[in-house]
């Protein structure tokens, strides 16, 4: 049988028909039996539900824009007119909501479009949606709404159109390429969900037999030519060789099961006979093959459903049929809420329902099959990747503290527990495996063990400036240590500024967890020199901050180590005399003792304990 309808461009990308709510596919009729290509607006092809029309262009007839340089985004082409290879369509909305469409073309060709909200070709106005971009990105679709391939960066898409019932539209599709492979159109938008049969109004087609009909193989289509004052009905069919009478068919209705152009001749009493033609196309009814269950590791949390397409199609071609997947049988039957091909799934088992749909006619589908998708957890290993074996410790535990049932564990040391004790520094690797339903999912993690020793305090420099005391802690070895003064905040710097006079404790911590060292220090202030000459200025030497200490005692010596003065917290200072005798100008040394936090007598360390007497 000669096929009446050829799928114009049954593009692979339709198999990724993401977010299309309802699709109409327009087909190319062969032999030009009814030439449904109109290059002129006045003869625009009417579109309504289930209408198969041509998807191609063959030049333009009259200039529908009367020499205008632009119409919206459209500009004059090499023809010195806006149109170069144009196809005009018209439609009327029958519902309220969002409307869009996808024009699928050869990726090597450049197509443009403009949509006009108008009821008169002589008064089109400016288009409400328009796209004149070239196709340098080689997109397979352009249109209004959303690119069905999921390409959100496609600049050849315009915003959805909000429509109400009874609005008339004209659609111009223009080819700006040296080649012309034709196109197909899929309408989209929520009006095809809420009002699938009346979204586009078929009353714009004036024909006794109605609009062209798209059906599925195995279905019966009844053509009804019932009218009044009829003597008889004569039926004809054309499968490519011209109309031939259908013998014995003289009733008002005709049941057809094959693709053809059909004609009825109505012989009336008044001899006002009627002839009406209609195009009927039957698309192949797809069959979904049995699919095997899938068991997959949940390491990426994504399962590529497209890997099941070939299994679902069997011997059927992906050029002719679209495979889609759903979470319920109801959704698979309706074609709503399809799952993305990169499907995010969770651990456990779930049923995936499969629908194979004819690209020629979305109403031809099979949703009888399903398969189980079982996701096996990949072990999660989140223990630290670096641990420190403190100097002096015999061993350290590494790995996961808890063993999970059904998991097997394997260390590169040969051990088979989730955690192990190690006594030496080195690199250790654990592999954990979860095996379910014949699928093994593994994960590995490496931990490095390093021996670490706590620091020691080599020196403490106290810069007693009286107004701004500064303490610098010097460790015995360089390292990324942390420092603390009393109960203050840990810091990476070994310098403490603005330290108040008195008794303090400094700490050096090993951030690797291998201990700390501490030291008590005394921060006091004293003059570097004094001049006991009776002028009431610097006549006494004293230590500032001594009152913050418990039982402080200061002893002063000359350069020979001879004791020259003792003072406590009640002393007003030293006047530079010994037993009433003036001592000479010289350097003198002192020692500061106090009762420490343990109640023991201690000598202050790290003090630059000398000063000068000047006369």
C-alpha positions in Angstrom: 0.0 0.0 0.0 1.3 3.4 -0.9 1.7 5.5 2.2 -0.4 8.6 2.2 1.6 10.4 4.8 5.3 10.6 5.2 6.7 11.8 8.5 8.6 14.9 7.4 11.4 15.0 9.9 11.0 12.5 12.6 13.8 13.9 14.7 15.6 11.9 17.4 15.3 14.8 19.7 11.6 14.3 20.0 12.5 11.4 22.2 13.6 13.9 24.7 10.3 15.8 24.5 10.7 17.4 27.9 8.0 19.6 29.2 5.7 19.4 26.1 2.2 19.3 27.5 0.5 18.1 24.3 1.8 17.7 20.8 0.3 18.0 17.3 2.5 16.7 14.5 2.0 18.0 10.9 2.8 15.7 8.0 3.7 16.0 4.3 1.1 14.7 1.9 2.5 13.0 -1.2 1.7 13.5 -4.9 0.3 16.9 -4.3 -3.2 15.5 -4.1 -4.2 18.3 -1.9 -1.4 20.9 -1.8 -1.5 22.2 1.7 1.4 24.6 1.3 0.3 28.2 1.2 2.9 30.9 0.6 0.3 33.6 0.9 -1.5 34.8 4.0 -4.9 35.0 2.2 -4.8 31.3 1.6 -3.3 30.4 4.9 -3.8 26.7 5.8 -6.3 26.4 8.7 -5.2 24.3 11.6 -7.3 22.6 14.2 -7.2 19.5 16.3 -5.8 16.4 14.5 -5.2 18.3 11.3 -2.3 16.9 9.2 -0.8 19.6 7.1 2.3 20.0 5.0 5.5 21.0 6.6 7.5 22.7 3.9 7.9 25.8 1.8 8.3 26.4 -1.9 8.9 30.1 -2.4 6.4 32.9 -1.9 3.6 34.2 -4.0 2.5 37.8 -3.4 4.3 40.0 -1.0 2.0 40.0 2.0 3.9 43.0 3.5 3.6 45.2 0.5 7.3 46.0 0.2 7.7 46.8 3.9 11.3 46.6 5.2 10.4 45.0 8.5 7.6 43.3 10.4 8.5 43.0 14.0 11.9 41.3 14.1 11.6 40.1 10.4 13.7 41.9 7.8 13.9 41.8 4.1 15.8 38.8 2.7 17.6 38.3 -0.5 14.3 38.5 -2.3 14.0 42.2 -1.4 10.9 41.1 0.6 10.4 39.9 4.1 9.4 36.4 2.7 11.8 34.1 0.9 10.4 30.6 1.3 7.2 31.1 3.3 4.4 29.0 4.7 1.3 30.6 6.2 -1.1 29.0 8.7 -4.1 30.2 10.7 -5.8 28.9 13.8 -8.4 30.0 16.3 -8.1 29.3 20.0 -10.9 27.5 21.8 -9.7 27.7 25.4 -8.0 29.9 27.9 -4.4 29.4 29.0 -0.8 29.2 27.8 -0.1 28.3 24.2 3.2 27.6 22.5 4.7 25.6 19.7 7.9 23.9 18.6 9.0 24.0 15.0 11.5 21.2 14.4 13.9 21.7 11.5 17.1 20.4 10.0 19.9 21.7 12.3 21.9 22.9 9.3 19.1 25.2 8.1 18.0 28.7 9.2 14.2 29.2 9.8 12.3 32.2 11.2 8.8 32.8 12.3 6.3 35.5 13.3 2.9 35.0 15.1 0.2 37.6 14.5 -3.0 38.0 16.6 -5.2 39.1 13.7 -8.3 38.0 11.8 -7.5 39.8 8.6 -4.4 39.4 6.4 -4.8 43.0 5.3 -4.5 44.1 8.9 -1.9 41.9 10.5 -0.3 44.6 12.6 3.0 43.8 14.4 3.7 40.2 15.4 3.1 39.4 19.1 6.0 36.8 18.9 8.8 36.9 16.5 12.3 35.3 16.0 14.8 36.2 13.3 18.0 34.7 14.8 20.2 32.6 12.5 20.9 29.0 13.6 24.6 29.2 14.2 24.1 27.0 17.3 22.5 24.3 15.1 19.4 24.0 17.3 16.8 21.4 16.3 13.9 23.5 17.5 12.6 27.1 17.4 9.3 28.4 18.6 7.3 29.7 21.6 7.5 28.4 25.1 10.3 25.9 26.0 12.7 24.0 23.8 11.5 20.4 24.1 15.2 19.1 24.1 15.7 20.9 27.4 18.1 23.5 26.0 17.3 26.5 28.2 19.9 28.7 26.3 18.2 28.4 22.9 17.8 32.0 21.7 15.3 30.9 19.1 12.6 30.6 21.6 10.1 33.4 22.6 7.8 33.6 25.7 4.6 31.7 26.1 1.4 33.3 24.7 -1.6 33.8 27.0 -4.8 33.1 25.0 -8.5 33.3 25.4 -11.2 31.5 23.4 -12.1 32.9 20.0 -8.8 34.6 19.2 -7.6 34.4 15.6 -3.9 34.0 14.8 -1.7 33.9 11.7 1.6 32.1 11.7 4.3 32.8 9.2 7.2 30.3 8.9 10.0 31.4 6.7 13.1 29.5 5.4 16.2 31.6 5.1 18.5 28.8 3.9 19.8 27.5 0.6 18.4 24.1 1.5 14.8 23.3 2.4 14.2 20.0 4.2 10.8 21.1 5.6 9.7 21.2 9.2 7.2 19.7 11.6 5.2 21.6 14.3 4.2 20.5 17.7 1.8 22.7 19.6 2.4 22.9 23.4 1.0 24.7 26.4 -1.5 23.9 29.2 -4.6 24.6 27.1 -3.8 21.2 25.4 -4.0 19.6 28.8 -7.1 21.3 30.1 -8.9 21.3 26.8 -7.2 18.7 24.6 -10.0 18.4 22.0 -11.1 22.1 21.8 -7.9 24.0 22.4 -7.9 24.9 18.7 -11.3 25.6 17.2 -12.2 23.5 14.1 -15.1 25.7 13.0 -12.6 27.6 10.9 -12.6 24.7 8.5 -15.7 24.7 6.3 -16.2 21.2 5.0 -19.1 18.8 5.2 -16.7 16.0 6.2 -14.8 18.2 8.6 -11.1 18.6 9.2 -8.5 16.1 8.1 -8.3 13.2 10.5 -5.2 11.4 12.1 -5.9 8.0 13.5 -4.0 4.8 14.6 -3.8 1.5 12.7 -6.5 -0.8 13.9 -9.0 2.0 14.6 -12.2 2.6 12.7 -12.9 6.1 11.5 -16.4 7.0 10.6 -17.0 9.7 8.0 -20.4 11.3 8.3 -21.9 13.3 5.4 -25.4 13.4 6.8 -27.5 16.2 5.3 -31.1 16.9 4.3 -33.0 16.2 1.0 -30.6 13.5 -0.1 -31.3 10.9 -2.7 -28.1 9.0 -2.3 -24.4 9.2 -1.3 -21.5 8.2 -3.5 -18.1 7.5 -1.8 -14.7 7.6 -3.5 -11.1 7.1 -2.3 -7.7 8.2 -3.6 -4.6 6.4 -2.5 -2.4 8.1 -5.0 -3.9 7.3 -8.4 -6.9 9.6 -8.3 -10.4 9.2 -6.9 -12.0 5.8 -7.5 -15.6 4.9 -6.5 -16.1 2.7 -3.5 -18.6 0.1 -4.8 -21.6 -0.6 -2.6 -21.1 2.4 -0.3 -24.1 4.7 -0.6 -25.0 5.5 3.0 -24.5 8.8 4.8 -21.6 7.3 6.8 -18.5 5.5 5.7 -16.2 3.5 8.0 -12.6 3.6 6.8 -9.5 1.8 8.1 -6.8 2.8 5.6 -5.0 6.0 4.8 -6.4 7.9 1.8 -8.2 11.0 0.6 -11.9 10.3 0.7 -14.7 12.1 -1.2 -18.4 12.0 -0.9 -20.8 13.1 -3.6 -24.2 14.0 -2.1 -27.0 13.7 -4.7 -29.9 15.9 -3.5 -33.6 16.2 -4.4 -33.1 19.7 -5.7 -30.0 18.6 -7.7 -28.0 21.0 -5.6 -25.3 18.3 -5.2 -22.4 18.6 -2.7 -18.9 17.3 -3.1 -16.7 17.2 0.0 -13.2 15.8 0.5 -11.3 14.8 3.6 -7.9 13.4 4.3 -7.5 10.5 6.7 -4.1 9.2 7.8 -3.5 6.1 9.9 -0.2 5.9 11.9 1.5 2.7 12.9 0.4 1.5 16.4 3.6 1.0 18.4 4.3 -2.0 20.6 6.3 -1.8 23.8 8.7 -4.7 24.2 9.3 -6.4 27.5 12.0 -4.7 29.6 14.3 -6.4 32.0 14.7 -5.1 35.5 17.6 -2.8 36.3 19.9 -2.9 39.4 22.2 0.1 39.7 24.6 1.6 42.2 23.4 4.7 43.9 26.8 6.5 43.6 25.7 9.3 41.3 21.9 9.2 42.2 21.2 9.5 38.5 19.9 6.7 36.2 20.0 7.3 32.4 16.5 6.1 31.4 17.5 6.5 27.7 19.6 3.3 28.1 16.3 1.4 28.1 14.9 3.0 24.9 16.3 0.4 22.5 15.0 -2.4 24.7 11.5 -0.8 24.8 11.5 -0.2 21.0 12.7 -3.7 20.0 12.8 -3.7 16.2 11.0 -0.4 15.9 12.9 2.7 14.8 13.7 5.6 17.1 13.0 7.8 14.1 9.4 6.8 14.3 8.6 6.4 17.9 9.2 8.2 21.2 10.0 6.3 24.4 9.0 8.0 27.7 8.9 6.9 31.3 6.5 7.5 34.3 6.0 6.8 38.0 2.4 5.5 37.6 0.3 3.6 35.1 -2.1 6.5 35.0 0.6 9.0 33.9 1.8 6.5 31.3 -1.6 6.2 29.8 -2.2 9.9 29.7 1.3 10.9 28.7 1.5 13.4 31.6 4.3 13.9 34.1 7.0 12.0 32.2 10.3 11.4 34.0 13.5 13.1 32.8 15.9 10.8 31.0 18.6 11.7 33.6 16.4 10.4 36.4 17.3 11.1 40.0 16.4 8.0 42.0 16.7 6.8 45.6 17.8 3.7 47.3 15.3 0.8 47.1 13.0 -0.6 44.4 10.5 1.3 42.3 8.3 0.5 39.3 9.0 2.5 36.1 6.1 2.5 33.6 7.0 2.8 29.9 5.1 4.4 27.0 6.1 4.1 23.3 4.4 6.8 21.3 4.2 7.4 17.5 6.0 10.6 16.6 3.5 10.9 13.6 0.5 10.8 15.9 0.9 11.0 19.7 -2.5 9.4 20.1 -1.0 6.1 18.9 0.8 4.6 21.9 1.4 1.5 23.9 1.9 1.8 27.7 1.6 -1.9 28.6 5.1 -2.5 30.0 7.1 -1.6 33.1 10.3 -2.6 34.8 11.7 -2.5 38.3 14.5 -0.1 39.0 16.5 -1.2 42.0 19.0 1.2 43.5 21.8 -0.2 45.7 23.4 2.1 48.2 27.0 2.8 47.5 28.8 2.8 50.9 29.5 6.3 52.3 32.9 6.5 53.9 33.3 9.8 55.8 36.0 9.2 58.4 38.9 11.7 58.5 41.5 11.3 55.8 44.4 12.5 58.0 45.0 11.4 61.6 47.9 12.0 64.0 49.6 9.4 66.2 50.8 11.4 69.1 54.4 10.8 70.3 54.1 8.5 73.2 50.8 6.9 72.2 51.1 3.2 71.3 48.3 3.2 68.5 45.3 5.0 67.0 42.0 3.8 65.7 41.2 4.6 62.0 38.3 4.0 59.7 34.5 3.8 60.3 33.4 3.4 63.9 30.3 1.4 63.0 30.0 -1.7 60.9 26.9 -1.7 58.6 25.1 -5.0 58.1 25.5 -6.5 54.6 28.6 -4.5 54.0 32.0 -6.1 53.6 35.2 -4.3 54.5 38.7 -4.8 53.2 41.8 -2.9 54.3 45.0 -3.0 52.2 46.5 -4.4 55.4 44.4 -7.5 55.0 42.0 -6.7 57.8 38.2 -7.0 57.3 36.7 -4.8 59.9 35.4 -1.3 59.4 38.1 0.2 61.7 41.5 -0.9 62.7 44.3 -0.1 65.2 47.5 1.2 63.7 50.8 1.7 65.5 52.9 3.2 62.7 52.6 6.2 60.5 51.7 5.5 56.9 48.9 5.4 54.3 46.0 3.0 54.8 43.1 2.3 52.4 39.6 0.8 53.3 37.2 -0.5 50.6 33.6 -1.1 51.6 31.2 -3.1 49.4 27.4 -3.4 49.5 26.0 -6.4 47.5 22.3 -6.6 46.8 20.3 -8.3 44.0 23.5 -9.5 42.4 24.9 -5.9 42.2 28.1 -5.0 44.1 28.6 -1.3 44.9 32.0 -0.3 46.4 33.7 2.8 47.7 37.2 3.4 49.0 38.8 5.9 51.3 42.4 6.5 52.2 43.7 7.8 55.6 47.2 9.1 56.2 48.6 8.6 59.7 51.3 11.0 60.8 53.3 10.9 64.1 53.1 14.3 65.9 54.9 15.6 69.0 53.7 18.5 71.2 55.9 21.6 71.1 58.0 23.0 73.9 58.6 26.7 75.0 62.0 27.8 74.1 61.7 31.4 75.3 59.2 34.1 76.2 59.9 37.7 75.4 58.2 40.2 77.5 58.3 43.8 76.2 57.1 45.7 79.3 56.2 49.0 77.9 54.0 49.8 80.9 51.3 51.4 78.7 51.2 48.5 76.2 52.8 45.3 77.4 53.7 42.7 74.7 54.4 39.0 75.1 56.0 36.8 72.4 56.1 33.0 72.9 58.9 31.3 71.1 58.4 27.5 70.5 61.4 25.1 70.3 60.5 24.1 66.7 58.5 25.8 63.9 55.0 24.5 63.3 51.4 25.4 62.8 50.8 25.8 66.5 48.0 27.6 68.3 48.6 30.0 71.1 46.5 31.1 74.1 46.9 33.6 76.9 45.1 32.6 80.0 41.5 31.7 79.0 41.6 33.9 75.9 40.8 32.9 72.3 43.2 30.5 70.5 45.2 32.3 67.9 47.8 31.4 65.2 50.1 34.3 66.1 52.6 33.8 68.9 52.4 37.5 69.9 50.0 38.9 72.5 49.6 42.7 72.8 48.1 45.0 75.4 48.7 42.4 78.1 47.7 43.7 81.6 50.4 43.6 84.4 50.3 40.6 86.6 50.5 36.9 86.7 49.5 35.1 83.4 49.7 31.7 81.8 50.7 31.2 78.2 49.9 28.0 76.2 51.1 26.4 73.0 48.6 23.8 71.6 49.2 21.1 69.0 46.2 21.5 66.6 46.7 17.8 65.6 45.5 16.9 69.1 48.8 15.9 70.6 48.8 18.0 73.7 50.0 21.4 74.9 52.6 23.1 77.0 52.1 26.0 79.3 54.2 28.5 81.3 53.4 31.0 84.0 54.8 34.5 83.4 54.9 37.8 85.2 54.2 41.0 83.3 55.3 44.1 85.2 56.5 47.5 84.3 59.5 49.4 85.7 61.5 52.4 84.7 64.7 51.6 82.7 66.5 54.3 84.7 65.8 56.7 87.6 67.5 60.0 88.8 67.4 60.3 92.6 68.6 64.0 92.7 65.8 65.5 94.7 64.0 67.3 91.9 60.8 65.3 92.5 61.2 63.7 89.0 62.2 60.0 88.7 63.5 60.1 92.3 62.4 56.5 93.0 62.7 53.2 91.2 59.6 50.9 91.5 57.8 48.1 89.8 54.3 48.8 88.4 51.8 46.0 88.7 53.4 44.4 91.7 50.1 44.7 93.7 48.5 42.1 91.4 50.9 39.4 92.8 50.6 37.4 96.0 53.4 38.1 98.6 55.7 39.8 96.1 59.3 40.6 97.1 61.9 42.5 95.1 65.6 42.2 95.8 68.1 44.6 94.2 71.8 43.9 93.6 74.7 45.8 92.3 76.9 44.5 89.5 78.9 42.5 92.0 75.8 40.7 93.3 75.7 42.5 96.6 72.3 43.0 98.0 71.5 46.7 98.2 67.7 46.8 98.8 64.6 44.6 99.5 61.1 45.8 98.8 57.5 44.4 99.1 54.1 45.5 98.0 54.1 48.2 100.6 57.4 49.8 99.6 57.2 53.2 97.8 60.3 52.4 95.8 64.1 52.6 96.1 65.8 56.0 96.4 69.3 54.9 95.3 70.8 54.7 98.8 72.2 51.9 101.0 72.0 52.5 104.7 71.6 56.3 104.0 74.6 56.4 101.7 74.2 57.5 98.1 75.1 54.7 95.7 76.9 55.7 92.5 75.5 55.8 89.0 75.6 52.3 87.6 73.5 49.4 86.4 71.6 47.4 89.0 69.8 44.1 88.8 66.7 42.8 90.6 64.9 39.6 91.3 61.1 39.3 91.7 59.6 36.5 93.8 55.9 35.7 94.5 53.6 32.9 95.6 52.4 31.1 92.5 49.1 29.4 91.8 50.2 26.3 93.5 51.0 28.2 96.7 54.8 27.8 96.2 57.4 30.6 96.2 58.5 31.2 92.6 60.8 33.5 90.8 59.6 35.5 87.9 61.2 34.4 84.6 61.7 36.0 81.3 62.0 39.5 82.8 64.7 41.9 81.4 65.7 42.5 85.1 68.2 45.4 85.1 68.0 49.2 85.2 70.2 52.2 85.6 70.8 54.7 88.3 71.8 58.1 87.0 73.0 61.1 89.1 
